[in-house]
Amino acid sequence: MPVLALLLVGFFAEVAVMIAVGNAIGGLWMIALLLVGSLVGLSLVRRQGAQTMAALRESVLRRQQPHQEMADGMLIAAAGALIMVPGFLSDVVALFLLFPPTRRIVSKRIARKAEAAALKFEHERRFGAGQVVEGQVVDVDAEPVVITDRRELT
């Protein structure tokens, strides 16, 4: 549900910004600006993607784990998808993801969240999901009760 709400808020914010920009500079200029932004963004995605693929290839040849390169590739793909969505806010977010220093910040934050989720999953797998089972403690060192008459059972 929060994802749907976030998408709806994002959609309405994009429409509001496009209306404001359209009123300020005109509808045709707004469309031209969106097209230019998409073309520039796609060329940046292509260049950053090629650099990331080269870094991935290099880390594999060095027999290193390509964690950062994989995260960069995922974020560049997300930026490419955001560039294709018409709107100024999505283009700004995409440019934020295409800029290497900010992309590193985002990827480190995602890695921390994924690590925390993995630790939680491992803890729940080992020890259960924290369910409480009602019962009572029985002392096994206590002397056993011996029933001699069956009438005591009823």
PASEBA-1860 file (N, C-alpha, C; in nm, 3 decimals):
! residues 154
1> MPVLALLL> 0.080/-0.121/0.000/0.000/0.000/0.000/0.085/0.127/0.000 ~ 0.194/0.135/0.080/0.274/0.257/0.076/0.337/0.282/-0.061 ~ 0.370/0.175/-0.135/0.430/0.193/-0.267/0.328/0.255/-0.362 ~ 0.204/0.208/-0.356/0.099/0.264/-0.440/0.076/0.411/-0.406 ~ 0.073/0.443/-0.278/0.055/0.582/-0.237/0.172/0.668/-0.285 ~ 0.293/0.615/-0.277/0.410/0.689/-0.324/0.404/0.712/-0.474 ~ 0.361/0.611/-0.549/0.347/0.627/-0.694/0.240/0.730/-0.730 ~ 0.129/0.729/-0.658/0.024/0.828/-0.685/0.071/0.969/-0.653
9> VGFFAEVA> 0.139/0.987/-0.542/0.191/1.119/-0.506/0.292/1.164/-0.610 ~ 0.379/1.072/-0.654/0.477/1.105/-0.757/0.411/1.145/-0.888 ~ 0.307/1.072/-0.925/0.235/1.104/-1.049/0.174/1.244/-1.041 ~ 0.105/1.272/-0.931/0.042/1.404/-0.919/0.145/1.515/-0.910 ~ 0.259/1.489/-0.847/0.365/1.590/-0.841/0.422/1.616/-0.980 ~ 0.442/1.510/-1.059/0.491/1.527/-1.196/0.394/1.611/-1.279 ~ 0.267/1.580/-1.269/0.167/1.655/-1.345/0.164/1.801/-1.302 ~ 0.173/1.825/-1.171/0.172/1.963/-1.122/0.293/2.041/-1.171
17> VMIAVGNA> 0.411/1.977/-1.170/0.532/2.045/-1.217/0.522/2.071/-1.368 ~ 0.471/1.974/-1.444/0.457/1.995/-1.588/0.359/2.108/-1.619 ~ 0.252/2.117/-1.545/0.156/2.226/-1.565/0.221/2.360/-1.534 ~ 0.296/2.364/-1.423/0.362/2.489/-1.385/0.465/2.531/-1.490 ~ 0.545/2.435/-1.537/0.646/2.468/-1.639/0.578/2.506/-1.770 ~ 0.471/2.435/-1.805/0.397/2.467/-1.927/0.339/2.607/-1.923 ~ 0.288/2.646/-1.808/0.233/2.782/-1.794/0.344/2.887/-1.799 ~ 0.462/2.852/-1.750/0.571/2.949/-1.745/0.638/2.968/-1.882
25> IGGLWMIA> 0.663/2.861/-1.955/0.738/2.874/-2.080/0.657/2.835/-2.203 ~ 0.540/2.780/-2.186/0.458/2.739/-2.300/0.460/2.588/-2.319 ~ 0.354/2.537/-2.374/0.337/2.393/-2.388/0.437/2.328/-2.482 ~ 0.461/2.391/-2.599/0.555/2.332/-2.695/0.698/2.335/-2.643 ~ 0.734/2.444/-2.576/0.869/2.451/-2.519/0.886/2.348/-2.407 ~ 0.779/2.323/-2.332/0.787/2.222/-2.226/0.811/2.083/-2.288 ~ 0.739/2.051/-2.394/0.756/1.921/-2.461/0.897/1.911/-2.519 ~ 0.946/2.021/-2.579/1.083/2.021/-2.632/1.185/1.999/-2.519
33> LLLVGSLV> 1.163/2.063/-2.407/1.253/2.047/-2.292/1.251/1.903/-2.239 ~ 1.133/1.842/-2.236/1.123/1.702/-2.194/1.197/1.609/-2.290 ~ 1.184/1.635/-2.421/1.254/1.553/-2.520/1.405/1.569/-2.511 ~ 1.451/1.693/-2.495/1.595/1.716/-2.482/1.647/1.650/-2.354 ~ 1.573/1.662/-2.247/1.614/1.598/-2.121/1.622/1.447/-2.135 ~ 1.527/1.388/-2.207/1.530/1.243/-2.229/1.650/1.202/-2.313 ~ 1.680/1.276/-2.418/1.793/1.242/-2.504/1.926/1.256/-2.430 ~ 1.942/1.364/-2.355/2.065/1.383/-2.277/2.075/1.274/-2.170
41> GLSLVRRQ> 1.965/1.245/-2.105/1.966/1.142/-2.001/2.000/1.004/-2.057 ~ 1.945/0.971/-2.173/1.975/0.842/-2.233/2.121/0.831/-2.275 ~ 2.179/0.940/-2.323/2.322/0.935/-2.357/2.406/0.917/-2.231 ~ 2.366/0.981/-2.121/2.437/0.961/-1.994/2.422/0.818/-1.943 ~ 2.302/0.763/-1.958/2.280/0.624/-1.917/2.369/0.530/-1.998 ~ 2.377/0.555/-2.126/2.460/0.470/-2.212/2.607/0.479/-2.172 ~ 2.656/0.600/-2.148/2.797/0.617/-2.110/2.827/0.556/-1.974 ~ 2.741/0.584/-1.876/2.763/0.529/-1.742/2.750/0.377/-1.743
49> GAQTMAAL> 2.658/0.324/-1.824/2.642/0.180/-1.835/2.766/0.115/-1.894 ~ 2.824/0.177/-1.995/2.946/0.123/-2.056/3.062/0.125/-1.957 ~ 3.074/0.234/-1.880/3.180/0.241/-1.779/3.160/0.135/-1.671 ~ 3.037/0.114/-1.632/3.008/0.014/-1.529/3.036/-0.127/-1.581 ~ 3.002/-0.153/-1.707/3.031/-0.284/-1.765/3.182/-0.308/-1.773 ~ 3.258/-0.205/-1.807/3.404/-0.219/-1.811/3.459/-0.246/-1.671 ~ 3.405/-0.177/-1.571/3.449/-0.201/-1.433/3.410/-0.341/-1.387 ~ 3.293/-0.387/-1.426/3.249/-0.522/-1.392/3.341/-0.626/-1.455
57> RESVLRRQ> 3.372/-0.608/-1.582/3.463/-0.699/-1.651/3.600/-0.701/-1.584 ~ 3.648/-0.583/-1.546/3.779/-0.572/-1.482/3.781/-0.643/-1.346 ~ 3.676/-0.627/-1.268/3.674/-0.692/-1.136/3.661/-0.843/-1.149 ~ 3.591/-0.891/-1.252/3.581/-1.035/-1.274/3.717/-1.090/-1.318 ~ 3.787/-1.017/-1.403/3.920/-1.061/-1.446/4.018/-1.064/-1.329 ~ 4.002/-0.975/-1.234/4.087/-0.973/-1.115/4.042/-1.072/-1.008 ~ 3.933/-1.142/-1.037/3.873/-1.241/-0.947/3.830/-1.178/-0.815 ~ 3.769/-1.061/-0.827/3.713/-0.991/-0.712/3.561/-0.999/-0.720
65> QPHQEMAD> 3.497/-0.983/-0.606/3.351/-0.983/-0.602/3.302/-0.848/-0.658 ~ 3.218/-0.849/-0.761/3.174/-0.723/-0.824/3.047/-0.666/-0.760 ~ 3.043/-0.657/-0.628/2.923/-0.608/-0.560/2.888/-0.465/-0.600 ~ 2.987/-0.377/-0.595/2.960/-0.236/-0.625/2.921/-0.218/-0.771 ~ 2.984/-0.290/-0.859/2.952/-0.279/-1.001/2.810/-0.328/-1.030 ~ 2.770/-0.435/-0.963/2.634/-0.486/-0.981/2.531/-0.385/-0.929 ~ 2.559/-0.326/-0.814/2.469/-0.224/-0.759/2.463/-0.103/-0.851 ~ 2.579/-0.063/-0.905/2.581/0.049/-0.999/2.498/0.018/-1.123
73> GMLIAAAG> 2.511/-0.103/-1.175/2.434/-0.141/-1.292/2.284/-0.138/-1.266 ~ 2.245/-0.184/-1.147/2.103/-0.182/-1.111/2.051/-0.038/-1.102 ~ 2.128/0.049/-1.040/2.085/0.187/-1.024/2.087/0.262/-1.158 ~ 2.180/0.229/-1.246/2.182/0.291/-1.379/2.061/0.246/-1.459 ~ 2.024/0.118/-1.446/1.903/0.070/-1.514/1.778/0.140/-1.461 ~ 1.773/0.161/-1.329/1.660/0.235/-1.271/1.658/0.378/-1.323 ~ 1.777/0.439/-1.336/1.784/0.575/-1.390/1.737/0.578/-1.535 ~ 1.771/0.476/-1.612/1.725/0.469/-1.751/1.574/0.460/-1.759
81> ALIMVPGF> 1.514/0.382/-1.669/1.367/0.372/-1.667/1.305/0.505/-1.628 ~ 1.366/0.574/-1.531/1.313/0.704/-1.488/1.328/0.810/-1.596 ~ 1.434/0.801/-1.674/1.453/0.897/-1.784/1.342/0.881/-1.887 ~ 1.299/0.757/-1.910/1.196/0.732/-2.011/1.057/0.779/-1.966 ~ 1.036/0.794/-1.836/0.908/0.843/-1.786/0.904/0.993/-1.811 ~ 0.800/1.042/-1.877/0.796/1.186/-1.903/0.770/1.263/-1.773 ~ 0.856/1.357/-1.748/0.839/1.440/-1.629/0.973/1.496/-1.585 ~ 0.967/1.607/-1.516/1.089/1.672/-1.473/1.142/1.614/-1.343
89> LSDVVALF> 1.054/1.576/-1.252/1.099/1.521/-1.125/1.167/1.386/-1.143 ~ 1.112/1.303/-1.230/1.176/1.173/-1.255/1.311/1.191/-1.323 ~ 1.324/1.293/-1.407/1.453/1.320/-1.470/1.556/1.365/-1.366 ~ 1.514/1.444/-1.270/1.605/1.489/-1.165/1.651/1.370/-1.080 ~ 1.559/1.280/-1.046/1.595/1.161/-0.969/1.690/1.074/-1.051 ~ 1.663/1.061/-1.181/1.750/0.980/-1.267/1.890/1.041/-1.275 ~ 1.900/1.170/-1.288/2.032/1.235/-1.290/2.104/1.218/-1.157 ~ 2.027/1.218/-1.049/2.084/1.193/-0.916/2.145/1.053/-0.912
97> LLFPPTRR> 2.078/0.955/-0.973/2.130/0.818/-0.974/2.245/0.800/-1.074 ~ 2.252/0.886/-1.175/2.359/0.874/-1.273/2.489/0.939/-1.227 ~ 2.482/1.029/-1.132/2.601/1.096/-1.081/2.673/1.000/-0.987 ~ 2.799/0.959/-1.018/2.865/0.852/-0.942/2.873/0.872/-0.790 ~ 2.906/0.990/-0.738/2.912/1.002/-0.591/2.776/0.980/-0.523 ~ 2.670/1.033/-0.581/2.539/1.011/-0.519/2.492/0.869/-0.540 ~ 2.531/0.808/-0.651/2.496/0.667/-0.675/2.563/0.578/-0.571 ~ 2.685/0.608/-0.532/2.755/0.531/-0.428/2.682/0.542/-0.294
105> IVSKRIAR> 2.635/0.663/-0.263/2.561/0.682/-0.138/2.435/0.598/-0.137 ~ 2.362/0.600/-0.249/2.238/0.523/-0.258/2.267/0.374/-0.251 ~ 2.371/0.328/-0.322/2.401/0.184/-0.322/2.448/0.137/-0.185 ~ 2.523/0.219/-0.113/2.565/0.180/0.023/2.445/0.172/0.117 ~ 2.352/0.263/0.102/2.232/0.258/0.186/2.147/0.134/0.155 ~ 2.133/0.102/0.027/2.060/-0.019/-0.011/2.131/-0.143/0.043 ~ 2.265/-0.144/0.036/2.341/-0.259/0.086/2.323/-0.275/0.236 ~ 2.322/-0.164/0.310/2.301/-0.174/0.456/2.163/-0.229/0.487
113> KAEAAALK> 2.061/-0.183/0.415/1.926/-0.234/0.439/1.915/-0.381/0.402 ~ 1.978/-0.420/0.292/1.973/-0.561/0.251/2.046/-0.649/0.352 ~ 2.157/-0.601/0.405/2.231/-0.677/0.505/2.150/-0.693/0.632 ~ 2.082/-0.587/0.674/1.998/-0.595/0.794/1.883/-0.692/0.773 ~ 1.823/-0.688/0.654/1.713/-0.781/0.624/1.763/-0.925/0.620 ~ 1.883/-0.946/0.566/1.939/-1.082/0.560/1.969/-1.133/0.700 ~ 2.022/-1.047/0.787/2.049/-1.089/0.925/1.920/-1.122/0.998 ~ 1.817/-1.042/0.976/1.688/-1.069/1.039/1.631/-1.201/0.989
121> FEHERRFG> 1.640/-1.223/0.857/1.590/-1.348/0.800/1.666/-1.468/0.857 ~ 1.798/-1.457/0.869/1.879/-1.567/0.923/1.844/-1.593/1.069 ~ 1.823/-1.487/1.146/1.785/-1.503/1.286/1.650/-1.573/1.297 ~ 1.554/-1.531/1.215/1.421/-1.594/1.218/1.428/-1.738/1.169 ~ 1.515/-1.766/1.074/1.528/-1.903/1.025/1.585/-1.993/1.133 ~ 1.680/-1.941/1.209/1.742/-2.023/1.314/1.656/-2.036/1.438 ~ 1.599/-1.925/1.483/1.534/-1.923/1.613/1.384/-1.907/1.606 ~ 1.328/-1.905/1.489/1.185/-1.885/1.475/1.152/-1.738/1.464
129> AGQVVEGQ> 1.029/-1.712/1.434/0.987/-1.573/1.410/0.943/-1.504/1.538 ~ 0.987/-1.552/1.651/0.953/-1.487/1.776/0.816/-1.526/1.829 ~ 0.769/-1.644/1.795/0.640/-1.688/1.842/0.653/-1.736/1.987 ~ 0.552/-1.706/2.066/0.550/-1.747/2.206/0.461/-1.868/2.219 ~ 0.515/-1.972/2.280/0.439/-2.094/2.304/0.407/-2.100/2.453 ~ 0.277/-2.105/2.483/0.235/-2.113/2.622/0.265/-2.252/2.677 ~ 0.306/-2.260/2.799/0.335/-2.389/2.862/0.383/-2.367/3.004 ~ 0.428/-2.473/3.063/0.481/-2.462/3.199/0.611/-2.538/3.208
137> VVDVDAEP> 0.693/-2.496/3.300/0.823/-2.556/3.318/0.808/-2.678/3.408 ~ 0.867/-2.789/3.367/0.864/-2.912/3.445/1.005/-2.940/3.490 ~ 1.022/-2.958/3.621/1.152/-2.989/3.677/1.177/-3.138/3.661 ~ 1.275/-3.176/3.582/1.300/-3.317/3.556/1.375/-3.385/3.669 ~ 1.434/-3.307/3.761/1.505/-3.366/3.874/1.414/-3.396/3.991 ~ 1.288/-3.359/3.982/1.194/-3.384/4.092/1.164/-3.534/4.100 ~ 1.122/-3.576/4.219/1.089/-3.718/4.238/0.962/-3.751/4.161 ~ 0.959/-3.869/4.097/0.840/-3.906/4.021/0.723/-3.937/4.112
145> VVITDRRE> 0.604/-3.906/4.063/0.482/-3.935/4.138/0.440/-4.077/4.104 ~ 0.418/-4.158/4.206/0.377/-4.296/4.185/0.232/-4.308/4.227 ~ 0.150/-4.355/4.132/0.007/-4.373/4.159/-0.015/-4.519/4.191 ~ -0.069/-4.544/4.311/-0.090/-4.683/4.351/-0.235/-4.726/4.336 ~ -0.325/-4.631/4.340/-0.467/-4.664/4.331/-0.525/-4.598/4.207 ~ -0.594/-4.673/4.123/-0.647/-4.621/4.000/-0.760/-4.523/4.026 ~ -0.822/-4.525/4.142/-0.931/-4.432/4.170/-0.878/-4.288/4.181 ~ -0.751/-4.269/4.206/-0.693/-4.134/4.214/-0.693/-4.065/4.078
153> LT> -0.696/-4.141/3.971/-0.694/-4.085/3.837/-0.826/-4.021/3.798 ~ -0.937/-4.069/3.856/-1.067/-4.016/3.815/-1.112/-3.903/3.900
END
